Amino acid sequence: MPKKRESSFFGPFTRSTPDVDLRHTLSEAEKLIDSGNPREAIEFLTPLAQAYPREAQIHYVLGNACVAAGDLWRALDSFEQTQRITRDPIYWQMLIPLLLQLDFKALTLRAMRQAQEHNMEMVDDETWLEMAEFLETEINITAAMLNLPVKKAEQALVYLEEGQRALHKNDYRTAISLNQKAIKIAGDWPPPHNNLAMALFFDGQHQRANEVAKKVVQNNPGNVQALSNLVRSLAWTLQPDEAQVYWEQLRRITPLDDGDRLKMAEAAAAMDADDEILQWLKPLDSTSETSPAVTRGGGDWQVQFFLAVAEANTGRRKSAQQRLKQIRENSPWVDMVLSALKKGKAGTGLLPRYSYYHSTELMPRPKLSAFMQLLSKESKMSARKFRKEVDRFVSKYPQLVLMAQKLMLEEDEVMGGMLLLSVIGSPQAYNALRNFALGQLGEDGDRMQALSKLAEAGQISLDETFRVWINGEWQETQIRGYQVTDEPEVEYSPRVVNLLNKAGKALEQNKLDKAEAYLLQVIKLEPQAKEAYNNLAMVYNQREQYDRAKAMYHKAIEIDPGYVFPRANLALFLLFDGDVAGAEKMIAPLADETRFTPLEMAFYGYIQARILVEKNKLEQARTSLEMVLDIIPDYEPAHNLLDHIDEIENFDANWQSFFEYRHQQDLKRRKKLQTKLTTLSPTVTDALPLYSKEVLVGMGRQVIFGGGWSALRKAELVEYLVESLHDVVNLDRIVQELRPNEHDALRQVLANGGAMAWTQFQEQFDDDLEESPYWQYHTPNSVMGRLRLRGLLVESTVDGVVQTVIPADLRAPLEKVLANISK
């Protein structure tokens, strides 16, 4: 027998590894295992095992970590891989106990025979011989029961057990094939049929799965696994009446062993049957005797989770929290439930109860990923083809509807669930949307959004009246249709129209005095010309005469209370002042309007999105902005607000492609900014107004000494920044805080006459293209970015060449400051 290492885990591994770094890494992993942190070791080793599939020692240590964490299935895979690589029979002493613990009788006996063929010392052990004899007896009993020769019965068991392993690995096609082979030998024997039904269900063949399970129940009315499979399958595919029939049949059965209890509890969880779960799983509750095993992620964590949820739903919240604390490492869903319990919530979402299954447990992750990939390709397909592909997918996995409902009602992802139901577009999905819209769960805006989506899909008519829960009471309401048209509502005289057009052109050219003169002429000729007052407000707004602008907007509203532009602009003023409720009240009358021009509809949707962002309803805001861009694809305010939403949302790695899209949009805006200045000698006053107010706030944190400036209007902030940069003492402070290589960059640009080709600066120093342009949220770290952030470097395009330029009015002061800084 090989010498054991000083640990409670299998060992040792005798093959040396030439890679010193790898040996050190594995040593660190073993320390984690020995210190009682096997899950950290697993996280540590998993990417290594994928990167080095032929490095046996990695799989060996990973196997030890899995044993310590109670993950026997994965430990078995790791040790098998170790043996395949090394072909060392010593690993049978690790594999055989695992196979036995997982109740694989035929596979255990086969492994014992192979160990015997290699003359392993342990085969002569008395316990070993007794175990082999016991397994052979068990297989003989199975053969007699099936009326089969022993060899055939054993082969059927091998297929069955290998099929179980394939099922556990989510390899459903292999599981189907192996169980069909077992059935071919064993006939109507239930176990391979039950496993076949599970594999078929998760492979998207739910109807065949139900047929297989129903046949087992027909032949064996008390078969627990078949009944459990049917209850879960029917409940998850939203066939509650039929699920209830089989559930009533199952709940009358007395469980004979632990396996029965677990299968019955799985069905009870699908039916939200808390009392039955407590009744069936309490005998399996091991926390009082073996709590250390549970704490380190033992095999009964699912039992503990089900018990905790049942306790939470039946008022035993303290006990539920204690259980969840012990198993919180096993799943993020456990942490979500525990967090909600600690906050005293009745559930993790809108429903006043806790769920046993997370939405992602209803179908295999690879299949879910495939569906998400399909959704991402919508823009590249014709509408007809996309609809056909979605319908095909949903027909195979109807549990997608329940997944969406769970997102919406149980997992605090209301908008995500609603969008998913809209995309699924099946009768069951629309029924779920309708139930939500006409119920009392969630916020008023979310339910109205659900009604709107039903209207968009043609599931309800626009003249249909609904009884909905709004502002804490039932109210009658209708979903309104909107007419978007370019036709003007009011016709003016040719002279008035001509003056309005001239004023509009003058506004575009920033000739404010001319625009004002034209508009005052319009008002003299046509005192009820609402457009004149609105555009006059724009003139005063650009002059930063805000009180006069507001007065003109109010005058336009007096003429037409449903005029979009003045109401939306006044709402913007209120938002700037932090009065979200006031902004909502200002645009509320627009909800009764049914006729809009494209620009009005876009501006209205944009303002609604701005309000939603202030209320932190980001998904609703995104939906509103997407509607805006459907009307005017290049509507810049909507694009900018979407960028802002992206910045404040914490997307995970699965949305990397979306980040890339946003980055490309940022680069386009950067190129546009680079063309705004067309001289090699711009001043700070020329450059700073080109930045947005938000970006200037980020600049202010670096340039302005002291506070009290963040509430300034943009023009006031620009003026303050210019004064701060012109202050020699303050400029000295700014430059002193720069890094030596940034001092060098300034010196070289100054030596080059104050300007340097952008590509030359990039080659000699760096660029900031990969950094966030949103300085209010992210401080750049590159030389170019840090100098631009402080207003010391701007960009200009002269004769088609992009230049990095030090503002002309800062060059002389900078030379003096830099002269006092050692190189």
C-alpha positions in Angstrom: 0.0 0.0 0.0 1.3 3.5 -0.8 2.2 5.8 2.1 -0.6 8.2 3.0 0.1 11.9 3.1 -0.8 13.7 6.4 -4.3 14.5 5.5 -7.8 13.0 5.8 -8.0 12.8 2.0 -6.8 10.3 -0.6 -3.2 10.2 -1.6 -0.4 10.4 -2.6 0.3 11.3 -6.1 3.8 10.0 -6.9 4.4 11.5 -10.4 6.5 14.6 -10.3 5.5 17.8 -12.1 8.3 19.7 -13.9 6.5 23.0 -13.7 7.6 24.7 -10.5 4.9 27.3 -10.6 2.3 24.6 -11.1 3.7 22.6 -8.1 3.4 25.8 -6.0 -0.2 26.4 -7.1 -1.2 22.8 -6.3 0.5 23.2 -2.9 -1.6 26.3 -2.2 -4.7 24.4 -3.2 -3.9 21.5 -0.8 -3.4 24.0 2.0 -6.9 25.3 1.3 -8.3 21.8 1.5 -6.4 21.0 4.7 -7.6 24.2 6.3 -11.3 23.4 5.6 -11.8 25.5 2.5 -12.3 22.9 -0.2 -14.7 25.0 -2.2 -12.1 27.7 -2.6 -9.7 25.1 -3.8 -12.3 23.9 -6.3 -12.7 27.4 -7.7 -8.9 27.7 -7.8 -8.3 24.4 -9.6 -11.2 24.2 -12.0 -9.8 26.6 -14.6 -6.4 24.9 -14.2 -8.0 21.5 -15.0 -9.6 22.9 -18.1 -6.3 24.5 -19.2 -4.2 21.4 -18.5 -6.5 18.4 -19.3 -3.6 16.0 -19.5 -1.9 17.1 -16.2 -2.8 14.3 -13.8 -1.8 16.0 -10.6 -4.3 18.8 -11.1 -7.2 16.4 -11.5 -5.9 14.4 -8.5 -5.9 17.4 -6.2 -9.2 18.6 -7.6 -10.6 15.2 -6.8 -9.5 15.5 -3.2 -11.1 19.0 -2.9 -14.4 17.6 -4.3 -14.3 14.7 -1.7 -13.7 17.3 1.1 -16.6 19.4 -0.2 -19.0 16.4 -0.4 -19.2 16.6 -4.2 -18.7 12.8 -4.9 -19.9 12.9 -8.5 -17.2 15.4 -9.5 -14.6 13.7 -7.4 -15.3 10.5 -9.3 -14.8 12.3 -12.6 -11.5 13.9 -11.4 -10.0 10.6 -10.2 -11.1 8.8 -13.3 -9.3 11.4 -15.4 -6.2 11.0 -13.2 -6.3 7.2 -13.8 -6.8 7.6 -17.6 -3.8 9.8 -17.8 -1.4 7.8 -15.6 -2.9 4.3 -16.2 -1.9 3.6 -12.6 -4.0 0.9 -10.9 -3.4 2.6 -7.5 -6.4 4.9 -8.2 -8.9 2.0 -7.9 -8.5 2.5 -4.2 -10.0 5.9 -4.6 -12.6 5.2 -7.3 -14.1 2.1 -5.7 -15.3 3.8 -2.4 -16.8 6.7 -4.5 -18.7 4.3 -6.8 -19.9 2.4 -3.7 -21.1 5.6 -1.9 -23.0 6.7 -5.1 -24.7 3.3 -5.0 -23.3 2.1 -8.3 -23.3 -1.7 -7.6 -22.4 -2.9 -11.1 -19.7 -0.3 -11.7 -18.2 -0.9 -8.3 -18.0 -4.6 -8.9 -16.5 -4.1 -12.3 -13.9 -1.7 -10.8 -13.1 -4.3 -8.1 -12.5 -6.9 -10.7 -10.1 -4.6 -12.6 -8.2 -3.9 -9.4 -8.0 -7.7 -8.9 -6.6 -8.1 -12.4 -3.8 -5.7 -11.5 -3.0 -7.7 -8.3 -3.8 -4.7 -6.0 -2.9 -5.6 -2.4 -6.3 -4.6 -1.1 -8.1 -7.4 -3.0 -7.1 -9.9 -0.4 -8.5 -7.8 2.4 -11.4 -9.6 4.2 -13.6 -6.5 4.1 -12.9 -6.2 0.3 -13.9 -9.9 -0.2 -17.1 -9.4 1.8 -18.0 -6.4 -0.2 -17.5 -8.1 -3.5 -19.6 -11.0 -2.4 -22.4 -8.7 -1.2 -22.4 -6.9 -4.6 -22.5 -10.2 -6.5 -25.4 -11.3 -4.4 -27.3 -8.0 -5.1 -26.8 -8.4 -8.8 -28.0 -12.1 -8.6 -31.1 -10.9 -6.8 -31.7 -8.3 -9.6 -31.2 -11.0 -12.2 -33.7 -13.3 -10.6 -36.2 -10.5 -10.3 -35.8 -9.7 -14.0 -35.7 -13.3 -15.0 -32.4 -12.7 -16.8 -29.0 -14.4 -16.8 -26.7 -12.8 -14.3 -24.3 -11.4 -17.0 -27.2 -9.8 -18.9 -28.6 -8.3 -15.7 -25.2 -7.0 -14.8 -24.8 -5.4 -18.2 -28.3 -3.8 -17.9 -27.1 -2.3 -14.5 -23.9 -1.0 -16.1 -25.9 0.8 -18.8 -28.3 2.1 -16.1 -25.5 3.4 -13.9 -23.5 4.9 -16.7 -26.8 6.6 -17.8 -27.2 8.0 -14.4 -23.7 9.5 -14.6 -24.4 11.0 -18.1 -27.7 12.4 -16.7 -25.8 14.1 -13.9 -23.3 15.6 -16.4 -26.2 17.0 -18.4 -25.2 14.7 -21.3 -28.8 13.9 -22.1 -28.3 12.3 -25.5 -25.8 9.8 -24.0 -28.2 9.2 -21.1 -31.0 8.5 -23.5 -28.9 6.0 -25.5 -27.6 4.2 -22.4 -31.0 3.9 -20.7 -32.6 2.6 -24.0 -29.9 -0.1 -24.1 -30.8 -1.0 -20.5 -34.5 -1.2 -21.4 -33.7 -3.4 -24.3 -32.2 -5.9 -21.9 -34.4 -5.4 -18.8 -37.8 -4.7 -20.4 -40.4 -3.0 -18.2 -38.1 -2.7 -15.2 -38.9 0.9 -14.0 -35.4 2.4 -13.2 -34.1 2.9 -16.7 -37.5 4.1 -17.9 -37.5 6.7 -15.1 -34.0 7.9 -16.0 -35.0 7.9 -19.7 -38.0 10.2 -18.9 -35.7 12.7 -17.0 -33.2 12.7 -19.9 -35.9 13.2 -22.5 -37.5 16.1 -20.5 -34.2 18.0 -20.2 -33.4 17.2 -23.8 -36.5 19.1 -25.0 -38.7 16.1 -25.5 -41.1 16.7 -22.7 -44.1 14.9 -24.4 -42.1 11.7 -24.9 -40.8 12.0 -21.4 -44.4 12.2 -20.0 -45.4 9.2 -22.1 -42.6 7.1 -20.7 -43.4 8.1 -17.1 -47.1 7.5 -17.6 -46.4 4.0 -18.9 -44.3 3.3 -15.8 -47.2 4.5 -13.5 -49.7 2.5 -15.5 -47.7 -0.7 -14.8 -46.5 0.3 -11.3 -49.0 2.8 -9.8 -46.9 3.2 -6.7 -43.6 4.0 -8.4 -42.4 7.1 -6.6 -39.8 8.3 -9.2 -42.2 8.1 -12.1 -44.9 10.0 -10.2 -42.3 12.6 -9.1 -41.0 13.0 -12.7 -44.6 13.5 -13.9 -45.5 16.1 -11.2 -42.4 18.2 -11.9 -42.7 17.9 -15.7 -46.4 18.9 -15.8 -46.1 21.6 -13.2 -43.1 23.2 -14.9 -44.7 23.1 -18.3 -47.8 24.8 -16.8 -50.2 21.9 -16.9 -51.4 22.3 -13.3 -54.6 20.3 -13.4 -52.9 17.1 -14.7 -50.0 17.7 -12.3 -52.5 17.8 -9.4 -53.9 14.4 -10.4 -50.5 12.7 -10.1 -49.6 14.8 -7.1 -52.6 13.4 -5.2 -51.6 9.9 -6.2 -48.0 10.5 -5.0 -48.8 12.2 -1.6 -50.8 9.1 -0.5 -47.7 6.9 -0.8 -45.6 6.1 2.3 -41.9 6.5 1.5 -39.9 3.3 1.9 -36.4 4.7 2.0 -34.4 7.9 1.8 -34.5 7.9 -2.0 -38.3 7.9 -2.0 -38.3 10.8 0.4 -36.0 12.9 -1.8 -38.0 12.2 -5.0 -41.3 12.9 -3.2 -39.9 16.2 -1.8 -38.8 17.3 -5.3 -42.3 16.9 -6.5 -43.7 18.6 -3.4 -41.3 21.6 -4.1 -42.8 21.9 -7.6 -46.3 22.0 -6.1 -45.3 24.4 -3.2 -46.3 21.8 -0.7 -44.5 23.0 2.4 -46.1 20.7 5.0 -45.3 17.6 2.9 -41.7 18.6 2.5 -41.3 19.0 6.3 -43.0 15.7 6.9 -40.9 13.7 4.3 -37.5 15.4 4.9 -37.4 15.8 8.7 -36.2 12.1 9.1 -33.2 13.0 6.8 -32.3 16.1 8.8 -28.7 15.5 9.8 -27.8 19.0 11.2 -28.0 17.9 14.8 -25.6 15.0 14.4 -23.3 15.9 11.4 -23.5 19.6 11.1 -19.8 19.9 10.2 -20.5 17.9 7.0 -23.3 20.3 6.2 -21.2 23.3 6.9 -18.5 22.3 4.5 -21.0 21.6 1.7 -22.0 18.0 2.4 -24.2 16.0 0.1 -27.4 16.7 2.0 -27.3 20.5 1.3 -30.4 20.2 -1.0 -32.3 18.6 1.9 -31.3 21.4 4.2 -32.3 24.0 1.6 -35.7 22.5 1.0 -36.3 22.3 4.8 -35.2 25.9 5.2 -37.6 27.1 2.5 -40.5 25.1 4.0 -39.7 26.5 7.4 -39.6 30.1 6.1 -42.9 29.6 4.4 -44.5 28.2 7.5 -43.3 30.9 10.0 -40.2 29.2 11.3 -37.9 31.9 10.0 -35.2 31.7 12.7 -34.6 28.0 12.1 -34.6 28.6 8.3 -31.9 31.2 8.7 -29.7 28.9 10.8 -29.9 26.2 8.1 -29.2 28.6 5.3 -26.1 30.0 7.0 -24.7 26.5 7.1 -25.1 25.9 3.4 -24.7 29.4 1.9 -21.6 28.4 0.0 -23.5 25.9 -2.1 -25.5 28.2 -4.3 -26.1 32.0 -4.9 -29.8 31.3 -4.6 -29.3 30.2 -1.0 -27.7 33.6 -0.3 -30.6 35.4 -2.0 -33.1 33.6 0.2 -31.1 34.2 3.4 -30.7 37.9 2.6 -34.4 38.3 2.1 -35.1 36.5 5.3 -32.7 38.7 7.2 -34.5 41.8 5.9 -37.8 40.4 7.1 -39.2 40.0 3.6 -42.0 37.6 2.9 -40.2 36.3 -0.2 -37.4 37.1 -2.6 -39.6 38.9 -5.1 -43.2 40.0 -5.4 -44.8 36.8 -4.2 -45.3 36.5 -0.4 -43.4 33.1 -0.2 -40.0 31.6 -0.9 -39.4 29.4 -3.9 -37.7 26.0 -3.8 -36.4 26.2 -7.4 -34.5 29.1 -9.0 -35.5 29.9 -12.6 -32.2 28.6 -14.0 -33.0 25.1 -12.5 -35.9 24.5 -14.8 -33.8 23.8 -17.9 -30.1 22.9 -18.7 -27.7 25.9 -18.7 -26.4 25.0 -22.2 -30.0 25.1 -23.6 -30.7 28.4 -21.8 -27.5 29.8 -23.3 -28.6 28.7 -26.7 -31.9 30.5 -26.3 -30.1 33.7 -25.2 -27.9 33.4 -28.3 -31.0 33.1 -30.4 -32.5 36.3 -28.9 -29.2 38.2 -29.6 -29.5 37.3 -33.3 -33.0 38.9 -33.7 -31.6 41.9 -35.6 -29.9 39.6 -38.1 -33.0 37.6 -38.9 -36.2 38.4 -40.7 -39.1 38.8 -38.3 -40.7 35.7 -39.7 -37.6 33.5 -39.3 -37.0 34.8 -35.8 -40.6 34.0 -34.8 -40.3 30.6 -36.2 -37.0 29.8 -34.4 -38.4 31.1 -31.1 -41.6 29.1 -31.5 -39.6 26.0 -32.2 -37.5 26.5 -29.1 -40.5 27.1 -26.9 -42.2 24.1 -28.2 -39.3 22.0 -26.9 -38.9 23.9 -23.7 -42.3 25.2 -22.6 -40.9 25.7 -19.1 -39.4 28.9 -20.4 -42.7 30.5 -19.6 -42.4 29.5 -15.9 -38.8 30.7 -16.0 -40.0 34.1 -17.1 -42.7 34.1 -14.4 -40.1 33.3 -11.8 -37.9 36.1 -12.9 -40.8 38.5 -12.8 -42.5 37.4 -9.5 -39.8 35.6 -7.4 -36.4 37.0 -8.4 -37.0 40.8 -8.5 -36.4 40.9 -12.3 -39.9 42.3 -13.3 -38.9 43.9 -16.5 -36.6 41.1 -17.5 -39.4 38.5 -17.0 -41.9 40.7 -18.8 -39.6 41.1 -21.8 -39.0 37.4 -21.9 -42.7 36.6 -21.9 -43.2 39.1 -24.7 -40.5 37.4 -26.8 -41.8 33.9 -26.1 -45.2 35.0 -27.4 -47.1 31.8 -26.7 -50.7 31.7 -25.4 -49.3 30.7 -22.0 -46.8 33.6 -22.0 -49.5 36.1 -22.9 -51.8 34.7 -20.2 -49.0 35.2 -17.7 -48.6 38.8 -18.8 -52.4 39.4 -18.6 -52.6 37.9 -15.1 -49.8 40.2 -13.9 -51.2 43.3 -15.6 -54.7 42.8 -14.1 -53.4 41.8 -10.6 -52.1 43.7 -7.6 -48.5 42.5 -7.5 -45.7 45.0 -8.4 -45.8 48.6 -9.2 -48.5 50.4 -11.2 -46.1 51.3 -14.0 -45.0 47.7 -14.4 -48.5 46.5 -14.7 -49.4 49.2 -17.2 -46.2 48.2 -19.1 -47.5 44.6 -19.2 -50.8 45.9 -20.7 -48.9 47.9 -23.3 -47.0 44.8 -24.3 -50.2 42.9 -24.7 -51.5 45.7 -26.9 -48.3 45.8 -29.0 -48.7 42.0 -29.6 -52.4 42.4 -30.6 -53.6 40.4 -27.6 -55.9 43.2 -26.5 -57.8 45.9 -28.4 -57.1 49.6 -27.8 -60.8 50.3 -27.2 -61.0 47.6 -24.6 -61.7 48.7 -21.0 -59.8 47.0 -18.1 -60.2 47.0 -14.4 -56.7 47.6 -13.1 -55.1 48.3 -9.7 -53.7 51.9 -9.7 -52.8 54.1 -6.8 -54.1 51.6 -4.3 -57.6 51.1 -5.8 -59.3 49.4 -8.7 -59.9 51.7 -11.7 -61.3 51.4 -15.2 -58.7 52.2 -17.9 -58.0 51.8 -21.6 -54.7 51.3 -23.4 -54.3 54.2 -25.8 -53.0 54.0 -29.3 -50.8 56.8 -30.7 -50.8 58.4 -34.1 -47.3 59.5 -35.1 -47.5 61.9 -38.0 -45.5 64.7 -39.7 -48.7 66.6 -40.6 -49.0 69.9 -38.6 -52.0 70.3 -36.3 -52.3 74.1 -37.0 -51.9 75.8 -40.3 -50.5 79.4 -40.3 -50.3 82.0 -42.9 -47.4 81.7 -45.4 -45.7 84.8 -43.8 -45.8 83.2 -40.3 -44.5 79.9 -41.6 -41.7 81.7 -43.4 -40.7 83.5 -40.2 -40.8 80.3 -38.2 -38.6 78.6 -40.7 -36.1 81.5 -40.7 -36.1 81.5 -36.9 -35.4 77.7 -36.9 -32.5 78.1 -39.2 -31.1 80.9 -37.1 -31.3 78.8 -34.0 -29.4 76.0 -35.8 -26.7 78.4 -36.7 -26.6 79.8 -33.1 -27.7 83.2 -34.3 -29.8 83.9 -31.3 -30.5 87.6 -31.9 -31.9 86.9 -35.4 -33.9 84.0 -34.1 -35.4 86.2 -31.3 -36.3 88.9 -33.8 -38.1 86.5 -36.2 -40.0 84.9 -33.3 -41.2 88.2 -31.9 -42.5 89.1 -35.3 -44.4 85.8 -35.4 -46.0 86.5 -32.0 -47.0 90.0 -33.2 -48.7 88.5 -36.3 -50.1 85.3 -34.6 -50.3 85.7 -30.8 -51.5 82.0 -30.5 -48.5 80.6 -32.3 -47.4 78.1 -29.6 -44.2 77.2 -31.6 -43.0 80.8 -31.4 -43.1 80.8 -27.6 -41.5 77.4 -27.4 -38.6 78.4 -29.7 -38.2 81.7 -28.0 -37.8 79.8 -24.8 -35.0 77.9 -26.5 -33.3 81.2 -27.4 -33.4 82.3 -23.7 -32.3 78.9 -22.6 -29.2 79.1 -24.7 -28.5 82.5 -23.3 -28.9 81.0 -19.9 -31.8 83.3 -19.1 -33.7 80.5 -17.5 -36.5 82.4 -15.9 -37.5 84.0 -19.2 -37.2 80.6 -20.8 -39.6 79.0 -18.3 -42.1 81.9 -18.7 -42.2 81.3 -22.5 -42.7 77.5 -22.0 -45.6 78.2 -19.6 -47.1 80.6 -22.2 -46.9 77.9 -24.9 -48.7 75.5 -22.5 -51.5 78.1 -21.9 -52.1 78.0 -25.6 -52.0 74.2 -25.9 -51.9 72.2 -22.6 -51.0 69.1 -24.6 -48.0 70.6 -26.3 -45.1 68.2 -25.7 -42.0 70.3 -26.1 -42.6 73.0 -23.4 -44.0 70.4 -20.9 -41.0 68.1 -21.4 -38.6 71.0 -21.1 -40.2 72.3 -17.9 -40.0 68.7 -16.6 -36.2 68.8 -17.4 -35.9 72.0 -15.3 -37.7 70.2 -12.4 -35.4 67.2 -12.7 -32.3 69.4 -12.6 -33.7 70.8 -9.3 -34.2 67.3 -8.0 -38.0 67.5 -8.1 -38.9 64.1 -9.7 -42.5 64.2 -8.5 -42.9 67.7 -10.0 -41.5 66.4 -13.3 -44.0 63.5 -13.3 -46.8 65.9 -12.6 -45.7 68.2 -15.4 -45.8 65.6 -18.1 -48.9 63.8 -16.7 -51.4 65.6 -19.1 -49.5 64.2 -22.1 -50.7 60.7 -21.2 -54.1 61.7 -22.6 -52.7 62.8 -26.0 -53.0 60.4 -28.9 -51.4 62.4 -31.8 -47.7 63.2 -31.9 -45.1 64.2 -34.4 -42.0 61.8 -34.5 -39.9 64.4 -32.7 -42.6 65.0 -30.0 -43.0 61.2 -29.4 -39.2 60.8 -29.1 -38.8 63.7 -26.7 -41.8 62.5 -24.6 -40.3 59.0 -24.4 -36.9 60.5 -23.5 -38.3 62.5 -20.6 -40.2 59.5 -19.3 -36.9 57.6 -19.4 -35.1 60.4 -17.6 -37.7 60.3 -14.8 -37.4 56.5 -14.6 -33.7 56.7 -14.3 -34.1 59.1 -11.4 -36.4 56.6 -9.8 -33.8 53.8 -10.5 -36.1 51.9 -12.7 -33.4 51.3 -15.3 -35.0 48.5 -17.3 -38.2 50.5 -17.8 -36.1 53.4 -18.8 -34.3 51.3 -21.3 -37.6 50.1 -22.8 -38.8 53.6 -23.2 -35.5 54.6 -24.9 -35.7 51.7 -27.3 -39.2 52.9 -28.3 -37.7 56.3 -28.9 -35.0 54.9 -31.2 -37.5 52.8 -33.1 -39.1 56.2 -34.1 -35.8 58.2 -34.6 -32.8 55.8 -34.7 -30.2 58.5 -34.4 -31.9 60.5 -31.6 -28.7 61.5 -29.7 -30.3 62.2 -26.2 -31.7 58.7 -26.2 -28.3 57.2 -27.1 -26.6 59.3 -24.4 -29.1 58.3 -21.7 -28.7 54.6 -22.7 -24.9 55.1 -22.2 -25.6 56.6 -18.8 -27.8 53.6 -17.9 -25.0 51.3 -19.0 -22.6 53.1 -16.7 -24.7 52.7 -13.6 -25.7 49.1 -14.2 -23.3 46.4 -13.1 -23.3 44.0 -16.1 -21.5 40.7 -15.7 -19.2 38.9 -18.2 -22.2 37.5 -20.2 -22.9 41.0 -21.5 -19.3 41.6 -22.8 -20.6 41.9 -26.4 -22.9 44.7 -25.3 -20.0 46.5 -23.6 -18.1 46.2 -26.9 -21.1 47.8 -28.8 -21.1 50.6 -26.3 -17.4 51.1 -26.6 -17.7 51.4 -30.4 -20.4 54.1 -29.8 -18.1 55.9 -27.5 -15.3 55.9 -30.1 -17.6 57.3 -32.7 -18.5 60.2 -30.3 -14.8 60.7 -29.6 -14.1 61.1 -33.3 -16.9 63.6 -33.6 -15.5 65.6 -30.7 -12.0 65.6 -32.3 -13.5 67.5 -35.3 -15.1 70.3 -33.2 -11.9 72.3 -32.9 -10.1 73.2 -36.2 -7.1 75.3 -35.0 -3.7 74.6 -33.5 -4.2 77.5 -31.0 -7.6 77.0 -29.3 -8.1 78.6 -25.9 -9.5 76.9 -22.8 -12.7 78.9 -23.4 -13.0 77.4 -26.9 -12.4 73.8 -25.7 -14.3 73.3 -22.5 -17.9 74.0 -23.7 -17.5 71.1 -26.1 -17.7 68.6 -23.1 -21.0 67.6 -21.5 -21.9 69.0 -18.1 -21.4 65.6 -16.5 -17.9 65.2 -17.9 -17.1 68.7 -16.8 -18.1 67.7 -13.2 -15.4 65.0 -13.4 -12.9 67.7 -14.6 -13.9 70.0 -11.8 -12.9 67.5 -9.1 -9.3 67.7 -10.4 -9.1 71.4 -11.5 -11.2 73.4 -9.0 -9.8 73.8 -5.5 -12.5 73.4 -2.9 -16.2 72.7 -3.3 -19.5 74.5 -3.7 -19.5 74.3 -7.5 -21.3 71.0 -8.4 -24.7 72.6 -8.6 -23.6 75.2 -11.1 -25.1 75.3 -14.6 -22.9 74.2 -17.4 -21.9 77.7 -18.5 -21.2 78.8 -15.0 -19.1 75.6 -14.4 -17.1 76.3 -17.6 -16.4 79.8 -16.5 -15.3 78.6 -13.1 -13.0 76.0 -14.7 -11.4 78.6 -17.0 -10.8 80.9 -14.1 -9.2 78.0 -12.1 -6.9 77.0 -15.0 -5.9 80.7 -15.4 -5.0 80.9 -11.7 -1.2 80.5 -11.7 -1.1 79.2 -8.1 -3.9 76.7 -8.8 -2.2 75.7 -12.1 1.0 75.0 -10.2 -0.9 72.7 -7.8 -2.5 70.8 -10.7 0.9 70.3 -12.5 2.7 69.4 -9.3 0.3 66.5 -8.8 1.1 65.0 -12.2 3.4 62.1 -12.7 7.0 62.6 -14.2 6.0 61.1 -17.5 3.1 63.5 -17.7 5.5 66.4 -17.1 7.6 65.0 -20.0 4.6 64.9 -22.3 3.7 68.5 -21.6 7.3 69.6 -22.2 7.5 67.8 -25.5 4.2 69.2 -26.8 5.3 72.7 -25.7 8.6 72.2 -27.4 6.7 71.3 -30.6 4.9 74.6 -30.6 2.1 73.6 -28.3 0.7 70.9 -30.7 1.7 67.3 -31.6 0.1 64.9 -34.1 -2.2 62.6 -32.2 -0.5 59.5 -33.5 2.9 60.8 -32.5 1.7 61.4 -29.0 0.2 57.9 -28.9 3.5 56.4 -30.0 5.6 58.3 -27.5 3.3 58.1 -24.6 -0.1 56.4 -24.9 -3.8 57.0 -25.6 -7.0 56.8 -23.6 -9.2 55.1 -26.1 -9.7 52.0 -24.0 -10.6 54.1 -20.9 -14.1 55.3 -20.0 -15.0 58.7 -21.4 -17.4 59.3 -18.5 -15.0 61.2 -16.2 -17.8 61.8 -13.7 -17.7 58.1 -12.9 -14.2 56.9 -13.9 -10.9 58.6 -13.6 -8.5 57.8 -16.5 -5.1 56.4 -15.8 -3.3 57.0 -19.1 -1.1 60.0 -19.8 -3.4 61.3 -22.4 -6.5 60.8 -20.3 -5.1 62.4 -17.2 -3.9 65.5 -19.1 -7.3 65.8 -20.9 -9.1 65.4 -17.6 -7.3 68.4 -16.3 -7.9 70.6 -19.3 -4.2 70.7 -20.1 -4.6 68.8 -23.4 -7.4 69.0 -26.0 -7.9 67.6 -29.5 -8.2 69.4 -32.7 -8.4 68.5 -36.4 -6.4 70.7 -38.8 -6.0 69.8 -42.5 -7.5 66.4 -41.8 -4.9 65.5 -39.2 -6.0 65.0 -35.5 -3.7 66.9 -33.2 -3.1 66.9 -29.4 -3.0 70.5 -28.4 -2.2 72.5 -25.2 -4.6 75.4 -25.1 -2.8 78.5 -26.3 -3.6 80.5 -23.1 -2.0 77.9 -20.9 1.2 77.5 -22.8 3.2 80.3 -21.2 2.1 79.6 -17.6 2.8 75.9 -18.1 6.3 76.6 -19.3 7.0 78.6 -16.1 5.5 76.0 -13.8 7.4 73.2 -15.5 10.7 75.1 -15.3 10.5 74.8 -11.5 10.0 71.0 -11.7 13.1 68.9 -12.0 13.2 66.6 -15.0 
